[in-house]
Amino acid sequence: MPTEPKPGLAPEDERVRHRGEPVALTVDGQEFRVRLREGEPRTYDFDWLSGPHEYGFALSGPRDRALSRAEMAQAARDFLAQIDPATGYLAD
């Protein structure tokens, strides 16, 4: 079972690299880019592209297999459920 999402966009610098092609997801009308971190098996960075802020979360998936698109979509849905509509950030 994946761990709970952690907010914040994945840094765009040399310290965090991604491998493979990003996955584009549309979940409940919201656009996400999902990338797999290089050197960190089964760690995924979700960037909320259509959100009101540069925001997203990281998720560690199961060690024995890659996350499916359905699991990625559910993780994005779980993240969106925590967003305060007034601020666009995680609710307090």
N, C-alpha and C positions, 0 to 999 in steps of 0.2 A: 504494500500500500504506500502511495507517495506521502511525503511529509507535507506539513502545512506550508502554504506560500509565504514568502518573505517579500515585502514591498521594496521598490526601488529599481530603476533601470540598470541593466548590466552595463558596467563601465565600458566606454569605447576607447580603450587604450591598449598598450602592449601587454599589460598584465593579464587581461582576460581575452582569450581567443576562442573562436568557435570553429567547429568542424562540420562539414557537410552543408547541404543546402538548408536554408531556413524554411520552416513550415509556416504558411499563411493560414490563419484561422479567422473565421467570422463566427462570433458567438453572441447570440442575442443582439445582433446588430452592431456589435463592437468588433474592431479589427485588432488582431494580435499577430506578432511575429514570434515564433518559437525557435530557439537555437540551442544546440547541444554544445556544452563547454568542452573544449579540448583539454585533455589531461585530467578531467574530473568526471569519471564514468557516471553516466546517468544523471547528470546535473543539467537542468534545462533552464534557460532564461526566457521569460515571457515578457515582451515589450508591448504595452498597451498603446497601439498606434493611433487610435481614434479617441483616446481619452482627453480630458481637458488639460492635462499636465503631462510632462515626460515622466512616465510612471510604469511600473511593472513589478515582477516578482521572480524569484528563483524557486525551483522545485527539484527535489531529489526523488528520482523514480526508483522502481525496483531494480535490483542489481542483476537479476537473471535475464532481463529482456528490456527492450526499448518501450517507451510509452506509446500507446496507440493514439491515433487522432481523437478517438472518443475520450480517452483519459485526459489528453491535453485540453479538449473542449470542456470537460467537467472541471478541471483545475481552474480554467479561466472563468467559468460560471461561478465557482466557489469564491474566487477573488472578487468578482463583480458584486456578489451578494454582500460583501463586507464594505463596499464603498458607500460613503455618505453622499447622497445626491446633491446636497447643498454645497459641499466643498470639493467633491471629486477625489477625495483622499479616503484612506481607511477610516471608518467611524471609530470614535473613542470608546 
